[in-house]
Amino acid sequence: MVKNKIEFKIQLGEYKEEVPNDVATIYLQLADKGINHELNSKGLTVYTLGSFEDYVEAEFQKNELITQYKLKDVLIVAFENG
């Protein structure tokens, strides 16, 4: 039996319209850490950061983002088989 792989990402935010300027500035500072964005089924652009196999590692990075960049509403999302 093949074990399902769980991938954790940090969701930075989701937006119906443009990202606010102050938040966009922070996202630009984080660009080298691997920010991705995609349009979800609700028509919102979702921004995520990183790819982690371990929840604890994702949690550590999330807390760093909150502390260093004062980001709010940051959460960890899990994806099964990527």
LORO-597109 format. One record per atom (N, C-alpha, C, O, CB): residue number from 1; residue in three letters; atom name; x, y, z. Coordinates in Angstrom, 1 decimal, m for minus. Glycine has a CB too. Example, Ala and Ser with C-alpha at 12.3 -4.5 7.8 and 13.67 -1.06 7.14 Angstrom:
DRENNU   resi   resn   name       c1       c2       c3
DRENNU      1    ala      N     13.2     m5.7      7.8
DRENNU      1    ala     CA     12.3     m4.5      7.8
DRENNU      1    ala      C     13.2     m3.3      7.8
DRENNU      1    ala      O     14.2     m3.3      8.5
DRENNU      1    ala     CB     11.3     m4.5      9.0
DRENNU      2    ser      N     12.8     m2.2      7.1
DRENNU      2    ser     CA     13.7     m1.1      7.1
DRENNU      2    ser      C     12.9      0.0      7.9
DRENNU      2    ser      O     13.4      1.1      8.0
DRENNU      2    ser     CB     14.1     m0.6      5.7
//
This chain:
DRENNU   resi   resn   name       c1       c2       c3
DRENNU      1    met      N      0.8     m1.2      0.0
DRENNU      1    met     CA      0.0      0.0      0.0
DRENNU      1    met      C      0.9      1.2      0.0
DRENNU      1    met      O      1.8      1.3      0.8
DRENNU      1    met     CB     m1.0      0.0      1.2
DRENNU      2    val      N      0.6      2.2     m0.9
DRENNU      2    val     CA      1.3      3.4     m1.0
DRENNU      2    val      C      0.8      4.4      0.1
DRENNU      2    val      O     m0.4      4.7      0.2
DRENNU      2    val     CB      1.2      4.0     m2.4
DRENNU      3    lys      N      1.7      4.9      0.8
DRENNU      3    lys     CA      1.4      5.9      1.8
DRENNU      3    lys      C      1.2      7.3      1.2
DRENNU      3    lys      O      2.0      7.7      0.4
DRENNU      3    lys     CB      2.4      6.0      2.9
DRENNU      4    asn      N      0.1      8.0      1.6
DRENNU      4    asn     CA     m0.2      9.3      1.0
DRENNU      4    asn      C      0.8     10.3      1.7
DRENNU      4    asn      O      1.0     10.3      2.9
DRENNU      4    asn     CB     m1.6      9.7      1.3
DRENNU      5    lys      N      1.3     11.2      0.8
DRENNU      5    lys     CA      2.3     12.2      1.3
DRENNU      5    lys      C      1.5     13.4      1.6
DRENNU      5    lys      O      0.6     13.9      0.9
DRENNU      5    lys     CB      3.3     12.5      0.2
DRENNU      6    ile      N      1.8     14.0      2.8
DRENNU      6    ile     CA      1.2     15.2      3.2
DRENNU      6    ile      C      2.2     16.4      3.1
DRENNU      6    ile      O      3.4     16.2      3.5
DRENNU      6    ile     CB      0.7     15.2      4.7
DRENNU      7    glu      N      1.8     17.4      2.4
DRENNU      7    glu     CA      2.7     18.6      2.3
DRENNU      7    glu      C      2.0     19.8      3.0
DRENNU      7    glu      O      0.8     20.0      2.8
DRENNU      7    glu     CB      2.9     18.9      0.8
DRENNU      8    phe      N      2.8     20.5      3.8
DRENNU      8    phe     CA      2.3     21.6      4.5
DRENNU      8    phe      C      2.8     22.9      3.9
DRENNU      8    phe      O      4.0     23.0      3.5
DRENNU      8    phe     CB      2.7     21.6      6.0
DRENNU      9    lys      N      1.9     23.9      3.8
DRENNU      9    lys     CA      2.3     25.2      3.3
DRENNU      9    lys      C      1.8     26.2      4.2
DRENNU      9    lys      O      0.8     26.0      5.0
DRENNU      9    lys     CB      1.8     25.4      1.8
DRENNU     10    ile      N      2.4     27.4      4.2
DRENNU     10    ile     CA      1.9     28.5      5.0
DRENNU     10    ile      C      1.1     29.4      4.2
DRENNU     10    ile      O      1.5     30.0      3.2
DRENNU     10    ile     CB      3.1     29.3      5.7
DRENNU     11    gln      N     m0.2     29.5      4.5
DRENNU     11    gln     CA     m1.1     30.5      3.8
DRENNU     11    gln      C     m0.9     31.9      4.3
DRENNU     11    gln      O     m1.2     32.1      5.5
DRENNU     11    gln     CB     m2.6     30.0      3.8
DRENNU     12    leu      N     m0.4     32.7      3.5
DRENNU     12    leu     CA     m0.2     34.1      3.9
DRENNU     12    leu      C     m1.4     35.0      3.8
DRENNU     12    leu      O     m1.6     35.9      4.6
DRENNU     12    leu     CB      0.9     34.7      3.0
DRENNU     13    gly      N     m2.3     34.7      2.9
DRENNU     13    gly     CA     m3.5     35.5      2.7
DRENNU     13    gly      C     m4.2     35.1      1.5
DRENNU     13    gly      O     m3.7     34.4      0.6
DRENNU     13    gly     CB     m3.2     36.9      2.7
DRENNU     14    glu      N     m5.5     35.5      1.4
DRENNU     14    glu     CA     m6.3     35.3      0.2
DRENNU     14    glu      C     m7.0     36.6     m0.1
DRENNU     14    glu      O     m7.6     37.2      0.8
DRENNU     14    glu     CB     m7.3     34.1      0.3
DRENNU     15    tyr      N     m7.1     37.0     m1.4
DRENNU     15    tyr     CA     m7.6     38.3     m1.7
DRENNU     15    tyr      C     m8.5     38.2     m3.0
DRENNU     15    tyr      O     m8.2     37.5     m3.9
DRENNU     15    tyr     CB     m6.4     39.2     m2.0
DRENNU     16    lys      N     m9.6     38.9     m2.9
DRENNU     16    lys     CA    m10.5     39.0     m4.0
DRENNU     16    lys      C    m10.0     40.1     m5.0
DRENNU     16    lys      O    m10.1     39.9     m6.2
DRENNU     16    lys     CB    m11.9     39.4     m3.6
DRENNU     17    glu      N     m9.4     41.1     m4.5
DRENNU     17    glu     CA     m8.8     42.2     m5.3
DRENNU     17    glu      C     m7.3     42.2     m5.1
DRENNU     17    glu      O     m6.7     41.3     m4.6
DRENNU     17    glu     CB     m9.5     43.6     m5.0
DRENNU     18    glu      N     m6.7     43.3     m5.4
DRENNU     18    glu     CA     m5.3     43.5     m5.3
DRENNU     18    glu      C     m4.8     43.4     m3.8
DRENNU     18    glu      O     m5.5     43.7     m2.9
DRENNU     18    glu     CB     m4.8     44.8     m5.9
DRENNU     19    val      N     m3.6     42.9     m3.6
DRENNU     19    val     CA     m3.0     42.8     m2.3
DRENNU     19    val      C     m2.7     44.2     m1.8
DRENNU     19    val      O     m2.2     45.1     m2.6
DRENNU     19    val     CB     m1.7     42.0     m2.3
DRENNU     20    pro      N     m3.1     44.6     m0.6
DRENNU     20    pro     CA     m2.8     45.9     m0.1
DRENNU     20    pro      C     m1.3     46.2     m0.2
DRENNU     20    pro      O     m0.5     45.3      0.0
DRENNU     20    pro     CB     m3.3     46.1      1.4
DRENNU     21    asn      N     m1.0     47.5     m0.4
DRENNU     21    asn     CA      0.4     47.9     m0.6
DRENNU     21    asn      C      1.3     47.5      0.5
DRENNU     21    asn      O      2.4     47.0      0.3
DRENNU     21    asn     CB      0.5     49.4     m0.8
DRENNU     22    asp      N      0.9     47.7      1.7
DRENNU     22    asp     CA      1.8     47.4      2.9
DRENNU     22    asp      C      2.0     45.8      2.9
DRENNU     22    asp      O      3.1     45.4      3.3
DRENNU     22    asp     CB      1.1     47.8      4.2
DRENNU     23    val      N      1.0     45.0      2.6
DRENNU     23    val     CA      1.2     43.6      2.6
DRENNU     23    val      C      2.1     43.2      1.4
DRENNU     23    val      O      2.9     42.3      1.5
DRENNU     23    val     CB     m0.1     42.9      2.5
DRENNU     24    ala      N      1.9     43.8      0.2
DRENNU     24    ala     CA      2.7     43.5     m1.0
DRENNU     24    ala      C      4.1     43.7     m0.7
DRENNU     24    ala      O      5.0     43.0     m1.2
DRENNU     24    ala     CB      2.2     44.3     m2.2
DRENNU     25    thr      N      4.4     44.8      0.0
DRENNU     25    thr     CA      5.8     45.1      0.3
DRENNU     25    thr      C      6.5     44.0      1.1
DRENNU     25    thr      O      7.6     43.6      0.9
DRENNU     25    thr     CB      5.9     46.4      1.1
DRENNU     26    ile      N      5.7     43.4      2.1
DRENNU     26    ile     CA      6.2     42.3      2.9
DRENNU     26    ile      C      6.4     41.1      2.0
DRENNU     26    ile      O      7.4     40.4      2.1
DRENNU     26    ile     CB      5.3     42.0      4.0
DRENNU     27    tyr      N      5.4     40.8      1.1
DRENNU     27    tyr     CA      5.5     39.6      0.2
DRENNU     27    tyr      C      6.8     39.7     m0.7
DRENNU     27    tyr      O      7.4     38.7     m0.9
DRENNU     27    tyr     CB      4.3     39.5     m0.6
DRENNU     28    leu      N      7.1     40.9     m1.1
DRENNU     28    leu     CA      8.3     41.1     m1.9
DRENNU     28    leu      C      9.5     40.8     m1.1
DRENNU     28    leu      O     10.5     40.2     m1.7
DRENNU     28    leu     CB      8.4     42.5     m2.5
DRENNU     29    gln      N      9.5     41.1      0.1
DRENNU     29    gln     CA     10.7     40.8      1.0
DRENNU     29    gln      C     10.8     39.3      1.2
DRENNU     29    gln      O     11.9     38.8      1.4
DRENNU     29    gln     CB     10.5     41.5      2.4
DRENNU     30    leu      N      9.7     38.6      1.1
DRENNU     30    leu     CA      9.7     37.1      1.3
DRENNU     30    leu      C      9.9     36.3      0.0
DRENNU     30    leu      O      9.8     35.1      0.0
DRENNU     30    leu     CB      8.4     36.7      2.0
DRENNU     31    ala      N     10.0     37.0     m1.2
DRENNU     31    ala     CA     10.0     36.4     m2.5
DRENNU     31    ala      C     11.0     35.3     m2.6
DRENNU     31    ala      O     10.8     34.2     m3.2
DRENNU     31    ala     CB     10.2     37.4     m3.6
DRENNU     32    asp      N     12.2     35.4     m2.0
DRENNU     32    asp     CA     13.2     34.4     m2.1
DRENNU     32    asp      C     12.9     33.2     m1.3
DRENNU     32    asp      O     13.7     32.2     m1.4
DRENNU     32    asp     CB     14.6     35.0     m1.6
DRENNU     33    lys      N     11.9     33.2     m0.4
DRENNU     33    lys     CA     11.5     32.0      0.4
DRENNU     33    lys      C     10.5     31.1     m0.3
DRENNU     33    lys      O     10.1     30.1      0.2
DRENNU     33    lys     CB     11.0     32.5      1.7
DRENNU     34    gly      N     10.1     31.5     m1.5
DRENNU     34    gly     CA      9.2     30.7     m2.3
DRENNU     34    gly      C      7.7     31.0     m2.2
DRENNU     34    gly      O      7.0     30.1     m1.7
DRENNU     34    gly     CB      9.4     29.3     m2.0
DRENNU     35    ile      N      7.3     32.2     m2.5
DRENNU     35    ile     CA      5.9     32.5     m2.4
DRENNU     35    ile      C      5.2     32.1     m3.7
DRENNU     35    ile      O      5.7     32.3     m4.8
DRENNU     35    ile     CB      5.7     34.1     m2.2
DRENNU     36    asn      N      4.1     31.4     m3.6
DRENNU     36    asn     CA      3.3     31.0     m4.7
DRENNU     36    asn      C      1.9     31.6     m4.6
DRENNU     36    asn      O      1.5     32.0     m3.5
DRENNU     36    asn     CB      3.2     29.4     m4.8
DRENNU     37    his      N      1.2     31.7     m5.7
DRENNU     37    his     CA     m0.2     32.2     m5.7
DRENNU     37    his      C     m1.0     31.5     m6.7
DRENNU     37    his      O     m0.5     31.1     m7.8
DRENNU     37    his     CB     m0.2     33.7     m5.9
DRENNU     38    glu      N     m2.2     31.3     m6.4
DRENNU     38    glu     CA     m3.1     30.6     m7.4
DRENNU     38    glu      C     m4.5     31.1     m7.1
DRENNU     38    glu      O     m4.9     31.5     m6.0
DRENNU     38    glu     CB     m3.0     29.1     m7.2
DRENNU     39    leu      N     m5.3     31.0     m8.1
DRENNU     39    leu     CA     m6.8     31.3     m8.0
DRENNU     39    leu      C     m7.5     30.1     m7.6
DRENNU     39    leu      O     m7.5     29.1     m8.2
DRENNU     39    leu     CB     m7.3     31.9     m9.4
DRENNU     40    asn      N     m8.3     30.3     m6.5
DRENNU     40    asn     CA     m9.1     29.1     m6.0
DRENNU     40    asn      C    m10.5     29.1     m6.6
DRENNU     40    asn      O    m10.8     30.0     m7.4
DRENNU     40    asn     CB     m9.2     29.2     m4.4
DRENNU     41    ser      N    m11.2     28.1     m6.2
DRENNU     41    ser     CA    m12.6     27.9     m6.8
DRENNU     41    ser      C    m13.5     29.0     m6.5
DRENNU     41    ser      O    m14.6     29.2     m7.1
DRENNU     41    ser     CB    m13.1     26.6     m6.4
DRENNU     42    lys      N    m13.2     29.8     m5.4
DRENNU     42    lys     CA    m14.1     31.0     m5.0
DRENNU     42    lys      C    m13.7     32.3     m5.7
DRENNU     42    lys      O    m14.3     33.3     m5.5
DRENNU     42    lys     CB    m14.0     31.1     m3.5
DRENNU     43    gly      N    m12.7     32.2     m6.6
DRENNU     43    gly     CA    m12.2     33.4     m7.3
DRENNU     43    gly      C    m11.3     34.2     m6.5
DRENNU     43    gly      O    m11.0     35.4     m6.9
DRENNU     43    gly     CB    m13.4     34.2     m7.7
DRENNU     44    leu      N    m10.7     33.7     m5.4
DRENNU     44    leu     CA     m9.8     34.4     m4.6
DRENNU     44    leu      C     m8.4     34.0     m4.9
DRENNU     44    leu      O     m8.1     32.8     m5.2
DRENNU     44    leu     CB    m10.1     34.1     m3.1
DRENNU     45    thr      N     m7.5     35.0     m4.9
DRENNU     45    thr     CA     m6.0     34.6     m5.1
DRENNU     45    thr      C     m5.5     34.3     m3.8
DRENNU     45    thr      O     m5.5     35.1     m2.9
DRENNU     45    thr     CB     m5.3     35.8     m5.8
DRENNU     46    val      N     m4.9     33.1     m3.7
DRENNU     46    val     CA     m4.4     32.6     m2.4
DRENNU     46    val      C     m2.9     32.6     m2.5
DRENNU     46    val      O     m2.3     32.1     m3.5
DRENNU     46    val     CB     m4.9     31.2     m2.1
DRENNU     47    tyr      N     m2.2     33.2     m1.5
DRENNU     47    tyr     CA     m0.8     33.3     m1.5
DRENNU     47    tyr      C     m0.3     32.3     m0.4
DRENNU     47    tyr      O     m0.7     32.3      0.7
DRENNU     47    tyr     CB     m0.3     34.7     m1.2
DRENNU     48    thr      N      0.7     31.4     m0.8
DRENNU     48    thr     CA      1.3     30.5      0.1
DRENNU     48    thr      C      2.8     30.6      0.1
DRENNU     48    thr      O      3.4     31.2     m0.9
DRENNU     48    thr     CB      0.9     29.0     m0.2
DRENNU     49    leu      N      3.4     30.1      1.1
DRENNU     49    leu     CA      4.9     30.2      1.2
DRENNU     49    leu      C      5.4     28.8      1.6
DRENNU     49    leu      O      4.9     28.2      2.6
DRENNU     49    leu     CB      5.3     31.3      2.3
DRENNU     50    gly      N      6.4     28.4      1.0
DRENNU     50    gly     CA      7.1     27.2      1.3
DRENNU     50    gly      C      6.4     25.9      1.1
DRENNU     50    gly      O      5.3     25.8      0.6
DRENNU     50    gly     CB      7.4     27.2      2.8
DRENNU     51    ser      N      7.1     24.8      1.4
DRENNU     51    ser     CA      6.6     23.4      1.3
DRENNU     51    ser      C      7.4     22.6      2.3
DRENNU     51    ser      O      8.6     22.5      2.3
DRENNU     51    ser     CB      6.8     22.8     m0.2
DRENNU     52    phe      N      6.6     22.1      3.2
DRENNU     52    phe     CA      7.2     21.4      4.4
DRENNU     52    phe      C      6.6     20.0      4.5
DRENNU     52    phe      O      5.4     19.8      4.4
DRENNU     52    phe     CB      7.0     22.2      5.7
DRENNU     53    glu      N      7.5     19.0      4.8
DRENNU     53    glu     CA      7.0     17.7      5.0
DRENNU     53    glu      C      6.6     17.5      6.5
DRENNU     53    glu      O      5.9     16.6      6.8
DRENNU     53    glu     CB      8.1     16.7      4.7
DRENNU     54    asp      N      7.1     18.4      7.3
DRENNU     54    asp     CA      6.9     18.3      8.8
DRENNU     54    asp      C      6.1     19.4      9.3
DRENNU     54    asp      O      6.4     20.6      9.0
DRENNU     54    asp     CB      8.3     18.2      9.5
DRENNU     55    tyr      N      5.0     19.2     10.0
DRENNU     55    tyr     CA      4.1     20.2     10.6
DRENNU     55    tyr      C      4.9     21.1     11.5
DRENNU     55    tyr      O      4.7     22.3     11.5
DRENNU     55    tyr     CB      2.9     19.6     11.3
DRENNU     56    val      N      5.8     20.5     12.3
DRENNU     56    val     CA      6.5     21.3     13.3
DRENNU     56    val      C      7.4     22.4     12.6
DRENNU     56    val      O      7.5     23.5     13.1
DRENNU     56    val     CB      7.4     20.4     14.2
DRENNU     57    glu      N      8.0     22.0     11.5
DRENNU     57    glu     CA      8.8     22.9     10.8
DRENNU     57    glu      C      8.0     24.0     10.2
DRENNU     57    glu      O      8.4     25.2     10.2
DRENNU     57    glu     CB      9.6     22.1      9.6
DRENNU     58    ala      N      6.8     23.7      9.7
DRENNU     58    ala     CA      5.9     24.7      9.1
DRENNU     58    ala      C      5.4     25.7     10.2
DRENNU     58    ala      O      5.4     26.9     10.0
DRENNU     58    ala     CB      4.7     24.0      8.5
DRENNU     59    glu      N      5.1     25.1     11.4
DRENNU     59    glu     CA      4.7     25.9     12.5
DRENNU     59    glu      C      5.8     26.9     13.0
DRENNU     59    glu      O      5.5     28.0     13.3
DRENNU     59    glu     CB      4.3     25.0     13.7
DRENNU     60    phe      N      7.0     26.4     13.0
DRENNU     60    phe     CA      8.2     27.3     13.4
DRENNU     60    phe      C      8.3     28.4     12.4
DRENNU     60    phe      O      8.4     29.6     12.8
DRENNU     60    phe     CB      9.5     26.5     13.4
DRENNU     61    gln      N      8.2     28.1     11.1
DRENNU     61    gln     CA      8.3     29.2     10.1
DRENNU     61    gln      C      7.1     30.2     10.2
DRENNU     61    gln      O      7.3     31.4     10.0
DRENNU     61    gln     CB      8.4     28.6      8.7
DRENNU     62    lys      N      5.9     29.6     10.4
DRENNU     62    lys     CA      4.8     30.5     10.6
DRENNU     62    lys      C      5.0     31.5     11.7
DRENNU     62    lys      O      4.7     32.7     11.6
DRENNU     62    lys     CB      3.5     29.7     10.8
DRENNU     63    asn      N      5.5     31.0     12.8
DRENNU     63    asn     CA      5.7     31.9     14.0
DRENNU     63    asn      C      6.8     32.9     13.7
DRENNU     63    asn      O      6.7     34.0     14.2
DRENNU     63    asn     CB      6.1     31.0     15.2
DRENNU     64    glu      N      7.8     32.5     12.9
DRENNU     64    glu     CA      8.8     33.5     12.5
DRENNU     64    glu      C      8.2     34.6     11.7
DRENNU     64    glu      O      8.6     35.8     11.8
DRENNU     64    glu     CB      9.9     32.8     11.7
DRENNU     65    leu      N      7.3     34.3     10.8
DRENNU     65    leu     CA      6.7     35.3      9.9
DRENNU     65    leu      C      5.8     36.2     10.7
DRENNU     65    leu      O      5.8     37.4     10.5
DRENNU     65    leu     CB      5.8     34.6      8.9
DRENNU     66    ile      N      5.1     35.7     11.7
DRENNU     66    ile     CA      4.3     36.5     12.6
DRENNU     66    ile      C      5.2     37.5     13.4
DRENNU     66    ile      O      4.9     38.7     13.5
DRENNU     66    ile     CB      3.4     35.7     13.5
DRENNU     67    thr      N      6.3     37.0     13.9
DRENNU     67    thr     CA      7.1     37.8     14.8
DRENNU     67    thr      C      7.9     38.8     14.0
DRENNU     67    thr      O      8.0     40.0     14.3
DRENNU     67    thr     CB      8.1     36.8     15.5
DRENNU     68    gln      N      8.6     38.3     12.9
DRENNU     68    gln     CA      9.5     39.2     12.1
DRENNU     68    gln      C      8.7     40.2     11.2
DRENNU     68    gln      O      9.1     41.4     11.1
DRENNU     68    gln     CB     10.4     38.4     11.3
DRENNU     69    tyr      N      7.7     39.8     10.6
DRENNU     69    tyr     CA      7.0     40.6      9.6
DRENNU     69    tyr      C      5.6     41.1     10.1
DRENNU     69    tyr      O      4.9     41.8      9.3
DRENNU     69    tyr     CB      6.8     39.8      8.3
DRENNU     70    lys      N      5.2     40.7     11.3
DRENNU     70    lys     CA      3.9     41.2     11.8
DRENNU     70    lys      C      2.8     40.8     10.9
DRENNU     70    lys      O      1.8     41.5     10.9
DRENNU     70    lys     CB      4.0     42.7     12.0
DRENNU     71    leu      N      2.9     39.7     10.3
DRENNU     71    leu     CA      1.7     39.2      9.4
DRENNU     71    leu      C      0.6     38.7     10.3
DRENNU     71    leu      O      0.9     38.0     11.4
DRENNU     71    leu     CB      2.2     38.1      8.4
DRENNU     72    lys      N     m0.6     38.9     10.0
DRENNU     72    lys     CA     m1.7     38.5     10.7
DRENNU     72    lys      C     m2.5     37.4      9.9
DRENNU     72    lys      O     m2.3     37.4      8.7
DRENNU     72    lys     CB     m2.7     39.6     11.1
DRENNU     73    asp      N     m3.3     36.6     10.6
DRENNU     73    asp     CA     m4.1     35.6      9.9
DRENNU     73    asp      C     m3.3     34.6      9.0
DRENNU     73    asp      O     m3.8     34.1      8.0
DRENNU     73    asp     CB     m5.1     36.3      9.0
DRENNU     74    val      N     m2.0     34.4      9.4
DRENNU     74    val     CA     m1.2     33.4      8.7
DRENNU     74    val      C     m1.6     32.0      9.3
DRENNU     74    val      O     m1.8     31.8     10.5
DRENNU     74    val     CB      0.3     33.7      8.9
DRENNU     75    leu      N     m1.8     31.0      8.4
DRENNU     75    leu     CA     m2.1     29.7      8.9
DRENNU     75    leu      C     m1.4     28.6      8.1
DRENNU     75    leu      O     m0.9     28.9      7.0
DRENNU     75    leu     CB     m3.6     29.5      8.8
DRENNU     76    ile      N     m1.4     27.4      8.6
DRENNU     76    ile     CA     m0.8     26.3      7.9
DRENNU     76    ile      C     m1.9     25.5      7.2
DRENNU     76    ile      O     m3.0     25.2      7.8
DRENNU     76    ile     CB      0.0     25.4      8.9
DRENNU     77    val      N     m1.7     25.1      6.0
DRENNU     77    val     CA     m2.6     24.3      5.2
DRENNU     77    val      C     m1.9     23.0      4.8
DRENNU     77    val      O     m0.7     23.0      4.5
DRENNU     77    val     CB     m3.2     25.1      4.0
DRENNU     78    ala      N     m2.7     22.0      4.7
DRENNU     78    ala     CA     m2.1     20.7      4.4
DRENNU     78    ala      C     m2.7     20.2      3.1
DRENNU     78    ala      O     m3.9     20.4      2.8
DRENNU     78    ala     CB     m2.4     19.6      5.5
DRENNU     79    phe      N     m1.8     19.6      2.2
DRENNU     79    phe     CA     m2.2     19.1      1.0
DRENNU     79    phe      C     m1.8     17.6      0.9
DRENNU     79    phe      O     m0.7     17.3      1.2
DRENNU     79    phe     CB     m1.6     19.9     m0.2
DRENNU     80    glu      N     m2.8     16.8      0.5
DRENNU     80    glu     CA     m2.5     15.4      0.4
DRENNU     80    glu      C     m2.0     15.1     m1.0
DRENNU     80    glu      O     m2.6     15.4     m2.0
DRENNU     80    glu     CB     m3.7     14.5      0.7
DRENNU     81    asn      N     m0.8     14.5     m1.1
DRENNU     81    asn     CA     m0.2     14.1     m2.4
DRENNU     81    asn      C      0.1     15.4     m3.2
DRENNU     81    asn      O     m0.2     15.4     m4.4
DRENNU     81    asn     CB     m1.0     13.1     m3.2
DRENNU     82    gly      N      0.5     16.5     m2.5
DRENNU     82    gly     CA      0.9     17.7     m3.2
DRENNU     82    gly      C     m0.3     18.5     m3.7
DRENNU     82    gly      O     m0.1     19.5     m4.3
DRENNU     82    gly     CB      1.8     17.4     m4.3
//
